[in-house]
Amino acid sequence: MAKAKKSIPQRYEVSIYKKREPHAKDILAGRFGYWESTNEIKLLEYTPNYGADMDNLIMGDILVRKGNISLANTPKEWITNLHNANLGFGYIATEARILDETE
């Protein structure tokens, strides 16, 4: 009989950049994290000049090609689709980096 695999809760991290390319290097504006064990999203860090924009981003829903994704109702879907959203004001998101919560 095969052993059952233990499921390790995952953490998802997304970085947000202020788009400057091709004239200058993109600037890290902030980083968000999501924890499966608590179903919670937090602002992990931000560059001081962009703190207010990061606060506004984490308070809202996003619009992607397949429709509106609610942070309040589906936070995991929100963070995993952030790179597909038009964040406005020259911000772009990376794809979610997935890590074990224990890392």
Buried (B, 14 or more C-beta within 10 A) or exposed (E): EEEEEEEEEBBBBBBBBBBEEEEEEBBBBBBBBBBBEEEEBEBEEBBEEBBEBBEEBBEEEBBBEEEEBEBEEBBBBBBBBBBBBEBEEEBBBBEBEEEEBEE
